[in-house]
Amino acid sequence: MPRTRYFVTKAVFLDRDGVINKRPPEGDYITRWQDFQILPGVAEGIAQLNRAGVCVIVVTNQRCIAKGLVTAAEVEMLHQRMSEVLARAGATIDAVYYCPHEMEPVCRCRKPAPGMLIDAAREFGIELPISWMIGDSDIDIEAGKNAGCKTARLLHENETGEKADPGTASRRADIDAVSLPDAIRQILDREKTAAGSVTAVKAGHRAFSGTNR
């Protein structure tokens, strides 16, 4: 659940494993803080979003709770430790949402369902169409699209040194990146370009209007 309540318009939603911390081997789960390894550049990237006035929200599937490998309280403690460590490095996570459910029966919160993003939007006053979802899997991109967000996908290298499949056309992200800092850089550059274009259009309109007075 969110740690604070205030109203913003734009957010960047982050998957957890493989985006903030090193993804565990397939089929394994992170159940202890000792196994939680924050990836290089993550704190700096999140701090950039903080400075840009963007709300930063983690949305993560935690099936390990339903499997009985860890309790919800233990997952929340892990997320608290994560937030505290990042905060000491100058990076603020505004809220963490997690889905504790199994794959079946289907729930509204487990990605690719958009429930966690929609709940966060209601809690924080977020406009989803101008927000972003950053993840490293098809289900992250689908969740972002299902919520109406723009999307960025991290293409991690596999054991052979080849980049991961960027997904099918229906799951293709708006941005491909090699790391969270790279994705954030591209997003902020895109936002600046868009803002500059709007300013130029408005200025041109004012100049045009002025010549007809």
C-alpha positions, 0 to 999 in steps of 0.5 A: 500500500502507498506510504504517502497520499498526494496528488500528481498527474504523471507516474513511472511504474516499475516492475521489481525483479529484473528492473530494480534488483537482479532477477532470480533464476527461472522458477526461484523467488527472492524471499530474503533481503540477503538475496536482494541485489539492487542493480547498478544505476537504479538509485540514480535513475529513480532520483532523476525521476524524483527531480523531474516531479514524476511519481515512482511506483513499483508494481510487482507480482509476488506469487511466492506468497500464494505458494507459501514460500514467504508471508505478505508481511515478510514481502512488505518488510523486504520492500521497506528495506528496498525503499530505505536503501534507495532513499539513503542513495537519494532515490524515493519510491512513492509506493509499492503495490504487489499481487500475492495471488496464484496464476489461477483463478485469475485476479484483477491485480496480477500482471498482465491485468492492470489492477495495480496500476489502476489502483495507484492511479486512483490513490495518487491522481495519476493520468495513465495516458501520460504515464509509463510502465517499465518492465522486462517481460511481456506481462509488464508491457501488456499490463502497461498497455492494458492500463493505457500507459506508454511502455518501456522494455528492458532487453537484458542479455542472456547467457549467450550475450544476445539481447532478449526477444523484444516481444511480438508486435502486440507486446512491443514497447514504445521504448527498448532499453538495456537498463533502467537508467537507459530507459529513464534517460530515453523517457525524459528525453522524449518528454522534453522533446514533446514539451518543446514541441508544444511550446513551439506550437503555442509560440507560433500560434501567438506570433501568428495571432499577433500579425492579424491584430 
